[in-house]
Amino acid sequence: MESNLSHEQSLTLINEMINRARNNVRVKGAKSLIFWGYLTAALAIANSVLMHVLNDSSRSQFVWFAMIPALAVGYFIDRRNRREMLVKTHIDKIGDMIWLGFLISYAVFIVVIHTVYISHIFMINVPVMMILVGMGQFVTACAYRSKMWYLFAAFSWAAAIACAFSTMDVQLIIFAACMMVGFVIPGHILNRQSKESHV
């Protein structure tokens, strides 16, 4: 059965979808952001410290293998959080696909840099990661109409530029700071907003 909506009704429906999606981001996104933010920041700091502690500094990169079991943990966190969502909107699906696209893009990038030999290739690893994070945050800002994510995207892109002028160990510290500012802080903000909206 077709129903013709007026211009005002269409706008109201779109705004309701966006508000539902924002609430879903608060409910499900906060825990994921906090988990990934703390984990990647901790791994980046561990990598930076191990570069100075180990005899062979290149072995410090092995800490990132912790991301493999973390993907399974992250999947179960997301799965549990999905059950808490009252309604999953099309915008929620787009949000999920943005970050899945980020994960696939970064995995492909890692394969490429490990198969193509260029001097100092690992120096572009962190800046590229920050560029992709910024892209994910920017598109998330567009989908959810959130000014907060635009700021985090700008911060990630500025960090990528700063990394281009930094040594590898400093890049890792910049990356850790970015994950705290761009994932952990908004995660806690969303968590607080979610609790306030349920009061």
Number of C-alpha atoms within 10 A of each C-alpha: 2 4 5 7 10 9 9 9 11 12 12 12 13 12 12 12 19 19 15 20 23 21 20 24 22 23 24 24 25 24 22 21 23 21 18 20 23 16 18 21 22 17 21 26 19 18 24 21 16 20 18 12 11 11 10 10 14 11 12 20 15 11 14 13 10 12 15 9 9 15 12 11 14 17 12 13 16 15 12 12 18 16 11 11 17 11 14 14 16 12 18 21 11 15 23 13 13 17 18 13 14 16 16 11 13 17 11 11 15 14 10 11 14 11 9 9 10 9 7 9 11 14 17 15 17 20 24 18 21 24 19 22 24 25 20 22 26 21 18 22 19 14 17 21 14 14 12 13 22 19 15 22 26 17 16 29 21 16 21 26 14 14 25 15 11 14 10 20 19 15 24 23 20 24 24 23 19 25 26 22 16 25 28 24 16 21 26 17 13 24 21 14 16 19 11 9 11 6 6
